[in-house]
Amino acid sequence: ELIKPERNFPMKFNPQSQLFKAITEISQFIILNFCYLLCCLPIITIGVATSSLFEVCLHYADDERGYLIKDFFMALKNNLKKGTAAFLLFLAPIFLLAYSGIFWISHHAWLTTLIGILVLFLSLYLVISMLYSFALIGRFKTNLLQTIKNALLLPATEPLRSFFLLLLPITFTCLVLLFPPLKFTLVLFGFSFCAYCSSFLFLTIFKRHA
Protein backbone atom coordinates (compact mmCIF):
# COMPACT_ATOMS: atom_id res chain seq x y z
CA GLU A 1 0.00 0.00 0.00
CA LEU A 2 1.38 3.32 -1.05
CA ILE A 3 1.80 5.92 1.69
CA LYS A 4 0.34 9.23 0.74
CA PRO A 5 2.77 12.09 1.22
CA GLU A 6 1.93 14.58 3.90
CA ARG A 7 0.38 17.80 2.75
CA ASN A 8 2.61 20.84 3.10
CA PHE A 9 0.69 23.69 4.57
CA PRO A 10 2.07 27.20 3.95
CA MET A 11 3.56 28.75 7.08
CA LYS A 12 1.41 31.55 8.40
CA PHE A 13 3.23 34.86 8.67
CA ASN A 14 1.78 37.22 11.24
CA PRO A 15 2.99 40.82 10.80
CA GLN A 16 1.61 41.64 14.27
CA SER A 17 3.81 39.09 16.03
CA GLN A 18 6.49 40.22 18.47
CA LEU A 19 9.19 38.53 16.36
CA PHE A 20 8.18 40.43 13.24
CA LYS A 21 8.08 43.71 15.16
CA ALA A 22 11.54 43.07 16.62
CA ILE A 23 13.01 42.26 13.19
CA THR A 24 11.40 45.39 11.74
CA GLU A 25 12.78 47.62 14.48
CA ILE A 26 16.29 46.17 14.21
CA SER A 27 16.31 46.59 10.44
CA GLN A 28 15.15 50.20 10.82
CA PHE A 29 18.00 50.98 13.21
CA ILE A 30 20.48 49.37 10.80
CA ILE A 31 19.18 51.50 7.91
CA LEU A 32 19.19 54.57 10.18
CA ASN A 33 22.83 53.88 11.06
CA PHE A 34 23.81 53.74 7.36
CA CYS A 35 21.88 56.95 6.65
CA TYR A 36 23.64 58.69 9.53
CA LEU A 37 27.08 57.59 8.35
CA LEU A 38 26.37 58.78 4.81
CA CYS A 39 25.16 62.15 6.07
CA CYS A 40 28.37 62.56 8.13
CA LEU A 41 30.68 62.08 5.13
CA PRO A 42 30.98 65.79 4.27
CA ILE A 43 32.28 66.29 7.89
CA ILE A 44 30.65 69.71 8.17
CA THR A 45 27.26 67.98 8.31
CA ILE A 46 28.14 65.94 11.42
CA GLY A 47 26.26 68.42 13.60
CA VAL A 48 22.98 68.33 11.72
CA ALA A 49 23.22 64.55 11.21
CA THR A 50 23.81 63.92 14.93
CA SER A 51 21.07 66.29 16.10
CA SER A 52 18.66 64.60 13.67
CA LEU A 53 19.73 61.16 14.89
CA PHE A 54 19.10 62.22 18.48
CA GLU A 55 15.73 63.69 17.51
CA VAL A 56 14.33 60.43 16.12
CA CYS A 57 15.92 58.33 18.89
CA LEU A 58 14.54 60.63 21.60
CA HIS A 59 11.06 60.31 20.10
CA TYR A 60 11.44 56.54 19.92
CA ALA A 61 12.76 56.24 23.47
CA ASP A 62 9.89 58.40 24.73
CA ASP A 63 7.32 56.04 23.12
CA GLU A 64 6.36 58.63 20.53
CA ARG A 65 7.48 56.16 17.84
CA GLY A 66 6.96 57.39 14.27
CA TYR A 67 8.99 56.40 11.23
CA LEU A 68 12.72 56.38 11.97
CA ILE A 69 14.05 56.82 8.44
CA LYS A 70 11.41 59.24 7.17
CA ASP A 71 11.58 61.34 10.35
CA PHE A 72 15.39 61.39 10.21
CA PHE A 73 15.41 63.01 6.78
CA MET A 74 12.70 65.46 7.82
CA ALA A 75 14.81 66.37 10.87
CA LEU A 76 17.84 66.94 8.62
CA LYS A 77 15.96 69.69 6.85
CA ASN A 78 14.66 71.28 10.05
CA ASN A 79 17.96 71.12 11.96
CA LEU A 80 20.30 72.10 9.12
CA LYS A 81 21.17 75.63 10.26
CA LYS A 82 21.22 75.12 14.03
CA GLY A 83 22.94 71.74 13.94
CA THR A 84 25.69 72.97 11.63
CA ALA A 85 26.18 76.20 13.59
CA ALA A 86 26.42 74.37 16.93
CA PHE A 87 28.96 71.93 15.51
CA LEU A 88 31.18 74.69 14.16
CA LEU A 89 30.91 76.77 17.36
CA PHE A 90 32.10 73.87 19.51
CA LEU A 91 34.57 72.32 17.06
CA ALA A 92 37.12 75.16 17.01
CA PRO A 93 37.57 75.54 20.82
CA ILE A 94 37.57 71.76 21.33
CA PHE A 95 40.34 71.34 18.76
CA LEU A 96 42.40 74.25 20.12
CA LEU A 97 42.07 73.11 23.73
CA ALA A 98 42.94 69.51 22.88
CA TYR A 99 46.01 70.64 20.91
CA SER A 100 47.07 72.97 23.74
CA GLY A 101 46.65 70.22 26.33
CA ILE A 102 48.83 67.79 24.38
CA PHE A 103 51.40 70.57 23.85
CA TRP A 104 51.68 71.30 27.58
CA ILE A 105 51.87 67.62 28.55
CA SER A 106 54.67 67.01 26.02
CA HIS A 107 57.03 69.23 28.06
CA HIS A 108 57.27 66.46 30.72
CA ALA A 109 57.31 68.81 33.71
CA TRP A 110 54.85 68.41 36.58
CA LEU A 111 53.48 71.95 36.25
CA THR A 112 53.03 71.81 32.47
CA THR A 113 51.54 68.31 32.80
CA LEU A 114 49.02 69.60 35.34
CA ILE A 115 48.12 72.51 33.06
CA GLY A 116 47.78 70.11 30.13
CA ILE A 117 45.45 67.81 32.07
CA LEU A 118 43.25 70.74 33.10
CA VAL A 119 43.09 72.00 29.52
CA LEU A 120 42.21 68.52 28.23
CA PHE A 121 39.51 68.24 30.90
CA LEU A 122 38.04 71.52 29.66
CA SER A 123 38.14 70.17 26.11
CA LEU A 124 36.29 67.06 27.28
CA TYR A 125 33.72 69.26 29.02
CA LEU A 126 33.05 71.01 25.70
CA VAL A 127 32.66 67.65 23.95
CA ILE A 128 29.92 66.71 26.42
CA SER A 129 28.34 70.16 25.97
CA MET A 130 28.37 69.65 22.21
CA LEU A 131 26.50 66.35 22.62
CA TYR A 132 23.97 68.15 24.79
CA SER A 133 23.55 70.84 22.15
CA PHE A 134 22.74 68.24 19.49
CA ALA A 135 20.18 66.55 21.75
CA LEU A 136 18.64 69.92 22.70
CA ILE A 137 18.33 70.90 19.04
CA GLY A 138 16.59 67.61 18.33
CA ARG A 139 14.23 67.90 21.29
CA PHE A 140 13.39 71.58 21.79
CA LYS A 141 12.56 74.48 19.50
CA THR A 142 14.69 77.22 21.07
CA ASN A 143 17.05 79.73 19.52
CA LEU A 144 20.70 78.82 19.02
CA LEU A 145 22.02 81.12 21.77
CA GLN A 146 19.73 79.59 24.40
CA THR A 147 20.61 76.09 23.19
CA ILE A 148 24.35 76.72 23.54
CA LYS A 149 23.84 78.30 26.98
CA ASN A 150 21.84 75.29 28.21
CA ALA A 151 24.35 72.87 26.69
CA LEU A 152 27.22 74.55 28.57
CA LEU A 153 25.35 74.49 31.89
CA LEU A 154 23.96 70.96 31.84
CA PRO A 155 27.26 69.04 32.34
CA ALA A 156 27.91 71.08 35.51
CA THR A 157 24.40 70.53 36.89
CA GLU A 158 24.30 66.83 35.92
CA PRO A 159 27.90 65.59 36.35
CA LEU A 160 27.11 61.92 37.01
CA ARG A 161 24.65 61.48 34.15
CA SER A 162 26.94 63.50 31.88
CA PHE A 163 29.76 61.11 32.75
CA PHE A 164 27.64 58.14 31.69
CA LEU A 165 26.71 59.94 28.46
CA LEU A 166 30.38 60.15 27.62
CA LEU A 167 31.17 56.69 28.96
CA LEU A 168 28.80 54.93 26.54
CA PRO A 169 30.53 55.90 23.25
CA ILE A 170 33.98 55.60 24.86
CA THR A 171 33.21 52.05 26.02
CA PHE A 172 31.92 51.05 22.60
CA THR A 173 35.00 52.59 20.92
CA CYS A 174 37.36 50.76 23.28
CA LEU A 175 35.62 47.45 22.58
CA VAL A 176 36.00 48.03 18.84
CA LEU A 177 39.72 48.81 19.26
CA LEU A 178 40.32 45.77 21.48
CA PHE A 179 38.28 43.44 19.30
CA PRO A 180 38.66 44.52 15.63
CA PRO A 181 35.88 42.20 14.35
CA LEU A 182 33.43 44.44 16.25
CA LYS A 183 34.07 47.16 13.65
CA PHE A 184 31.36 45.47 11.63
CA THR A 185 28.82 46.20 14.39
CA LEU A 186 29.90 49.86 14.42
CA VAL A 187 29.07 50.17 10.73
CA LEU A 188 25.94 48.05 11.08
CA PHE A 189 24.17 49.71 14.01
CA GLY A 190 26.78 51.17 16.40
CA PHE A 191 25.91 54.86 16.16
CA SER A 192 22.13 54.47 16.11
CA PHE A 193 22.33 52.02 19.05
CA CYS A 194 24.50 54.43 21.11
CA ALA A 195 22.16 57.33 20.29
CA TYR A 196 19.12 55.28 21.31
CA CYS A 197 20.71 54.23 24.64
CA SER A 198 21.84 57.82 25.30
CA SER A 199 18.32 59.05 24.64
CA PHE A 200 17.04 57.52 27.88
CA LEU A 201 19.64 59.49 29.83
CA PHE A 202 18.86 62.67 27.90
CA LEU A 203 15.15 62.28 28.59
CA THR A 204 15.78 61.82 32.32
CA ILE A 205 17.96 64.93 32.40
CA PHE A 206 15.59 67.06 30.34
CA LYS A 207 12.61 66.09 32.50
CA ARG A 208 14.53 67.07 35.64
CA HIS A 209 15.16 70.55 34.21
CA ALA A 210 11.92 71.07 32.29
C-alpha positions in Angstrom: 0.0 0.0 0.0 1.4 3.3 -1.1 1.8 5.9 1.7 0.3 9.2 0.7 2.8 12.1 1.2 1.9 14.6 3.9 0.4 17.8 2.7 2.6 20.8 3.1 0.7 23.7 4.6 2.1 27.2 4.0 3.6 28.7 7.1 1.4 31.5 8.4 3.2 34.9 8.7 1.8 37.2 11.2 3.0 40.8 10.8 1.6 41.6 14.3 3.8 39.1 16.0 6.5 40.2 18.5 9.2 38.5 16.4 8.2 40.4 13.2 8.1 43.7 15.2 11.5 43.1 16.6 13.0 42.3 13.2 11.4 45.4 11.7 12.8 47.6 14.5 16.3 46.2 14.2 16.3 46.6 10.4 15.1 50.2 10.8 18.0 51.0 13.2 20.5 49.4 10.8 19.2 51.5 7.9 19.2 54.6 10.2 22.8 53.9 11.1 23.8 53.7 7.4 21.9 57.0 6.6 23.6 58.7 9.5 27.1 57.6 8.3 26.4 58.8 4.8 25.2 62.2 6.1 28.4 62.6 8.1 30.7 62.1 5.1 31.0 65.8 4.3 32.3 66.3 7.9 30.6 69.7 8.2 27.3 68.0 8.3 28.1 65.9 11.4 26.3 68.4 13.6 23.0 68.3 11.7 23.2 64.5 11.2 23.8 63.9 14.9 21.1 66.3 16.1 18.7 64.6 13.7 19.7 61.2 14.9 19.1 62.2 18.5 15.7 63.7 17.5 14.3 60.4 16.1 15.9 58.3 18.9 14.5 60.6 21.6 11.1 60.3 20.1 11.4 56.5 19.9 12.8 56.2 23.5 9.9 58.4 24.7 7.3 56.0 23.1 6.4 58.6 20.5 7.5 56.2 17.8 7.0 57.4 14.3 9.0 56.4 11.2 12.7 56.4 12.0 14.0 56.8 8.4 11.4 59.2 7.2 11.6 61.3 10.4 15.4 61.4 10.2 15.4 63.0 6.8 12.7 65.5 7.8 14.8 66.4 10.9 17.8 66.9 8.6 16.0 69.7 6.8 14.7 71.3 10.1 18.0 71.1 12.0 20.3 72.1 9.1 21.2 75.6 10.3 21.2 75.1 14.0 22.9 71.7 13.9 25.7 73.0 11.6 26.2 76.2 13.6 26.4 74.4 16.9 29.0 71.9 15.5 31.2 74.7 14.2 30.9 76.8 17.4 32.1 73.9 19.5 34.6 72.3 17.1 37.1 75.2 17.0 37.6 75.5 20.8 37.6 71.8 21.3 40.3 71.3 18.8 42.4 74.3 20.1 42.1 73.1 23.7 42.9 69.5 22.9 46.0 70.6 20.9 47.1 73.0 23.7 46.7 70.2 26.3 48.8 67.8 24.4 51.4 70.6 23.8 51.7 71.3 27.6 51.9 67.6 28.6 54.7 67.0 26.0 57.0 69.2 28.1 57.3 66.5 30.7 57.3 68.8 33.7 54.9 68.4 36.6 53.5 71.9 36.3 53.0 71.8 32.5 51.5 68.3 32.8 49.0 69.6 35.3 48.1 72.5 33.1 47.8 70.1 30.1 45.4 67.8 32.1 43.2 70.7 33.1 43.1 72.0 29.5 42.2 68.5 28.2 39.5 68.2 30.9 38.0 71.5 29.7 38.1 70.2 26.1 36.3 67.1 27.3 33.7 69.3 29.0 33.1 71.0 25.7 32.7 67.7 23.9 29.9 66.7 26.4 28.3 70.2 26.0 28.4 69.6 22.2 26.5 66.4 22.6 24.0 68.1 24.8 23.5 70.8 22.2 22.7 68.2 19.5 20.2 66.6 21.7 18.6 69.9 22.7 18.3 70.9 19.0 16.6 67.6 18.3 14.2 67.9 21.3 13.4 71.6 21.8 12.6 74.5 19.5 14.7 77.2 21.1 17.0 79.7 19.5 20.7 78.8 19.0 22.0 81.1 21.8 19.7 79.6 24.4 20.6 76.1 23.2 24.4 76.7 23.5 23.8 78.3 27.0 21.8 75.3 28.2 24.4 72.9 26.7 27.2 74.6 28.6 25.4 74.5 31.9 24.0 71.0 31.8 27.3 69.0 32.3 27.9 71.1 35.5 24.4 70.5 36.9 24.3 66.8 35.9 27.9 65.6 36.3 27.1 61.9 37.0 24.6 61.5 34.1 26.9 63.5 31.9 29.8 61.1 32.8 27.6 58.1 31.7 26.7 59.9 28.5 30.4 60.2 27.6 31.2 56.7 29.0 28.8 54.9 26.5 30.5 55.9 23.2 34.0 55.6 24.9 33.2 52.0 26.0 31.9 51.1 22.6 35.0 52.6 20.9 37.4 50.8 23.3 35.6 47.4 22.6 36.0 48.0 18.8 39.7 48.8 19.3 40.3 45.8 21.5 38.3 43.4 19.3 38.7 44.5 15.6 35.9 42.2 14.4 33.4 44.4 16.2 34.1 47.2 13.7 31.4 45.5 11.6 28.8 46.2 14.4 29.9 49.9 14.4 29.1 50.2 10.7 25.9 48.0 11.1 24.2 49.7 14.0 26.8 51.2 16.4 25.9 54.9 16.2 22.1 54.5 16.1 22.3 52.0 19.1 24.5 54.4 21.1 22.2 57.3 20.3 19.1 55.3 21.3 20.7 54.2 24.6 21.8 57.8 25.3 18.3 59.1 24.6 17.0 57.5 27.9 19.6 59.5 29.8 18.9 62.7 27.9 15.1 62.3 28.6 15.8 61.8 32.3 18.0 64.9 32.4 15.6 67.1 30.3 12.6 66.1 32.5 14.5 67.1 35.6 15.2 70.5 34.2 11.9 71.1 32.3 
